[in-house]
Amino acid sequence: MATIKRSTTSPGDRRVRRTRTALARALIQLVGERDLSRISVSDVAERAGVSRTAFYDHYRDVHELAEAACTAMIDDLIQALPTSTPVDAHDFAPEVTRSLEAFFTSLAEHAGLYRSLLGPQGSAHVADYIRRRTIAAIHDRLRQAAESDPQHAGPPDIPHDIPAAFTAGALLGVATDWLQRGCPRPPAEMAALTWPLLRALYRLDADASP
């Protein structure tokens, strides 16, 4: 006899998720139309089809909603990054450039939101969150590289958190500059330009000497 798997998520939890998703989607749409500073709680609530009271049940203001939406998108992006690290740098290059292109594509798709939060008057919380999450992802890939091929893992006397922090800061700086200048180069080109810098940093060259 077949059994029915019952959901362990309560209707209340599902309602919370639906409301937050609707609010985030509404904000992203509105940021595509005008600057974040010109968007009110009423604007977001009306676009999401909820009341102002429902908005305040979840967020203090539009800026807090923007931070939540931005960090959620970053989490999704980092989770989508590849988990394997090929030993051969030539095999690694397409994987890295695809990941970088996905990173820049995601930024471009929501450029208004990221530009507002990462700009001069933006959110230190979001910038720090992106930096920390990126450091963690890069650190994990450096650990995998060291396990699979110590030759390409970098100098043994440099802790992996230092290269990871350096790379995360550099990548965030490049992304922020690109956003503030209106994303003048396409994501694929940004990925192609960024990959050689990473390769030089970690000496990911198949012909490098041990």
Summary of the structure (lengths in Angstrom):
residues: 210
radius of gyration: 20.4
end to end distance: 61.4
largest distance: 63.7
contacts: 572
relative contact order: 0.11
helix: 70%
strand: 0%
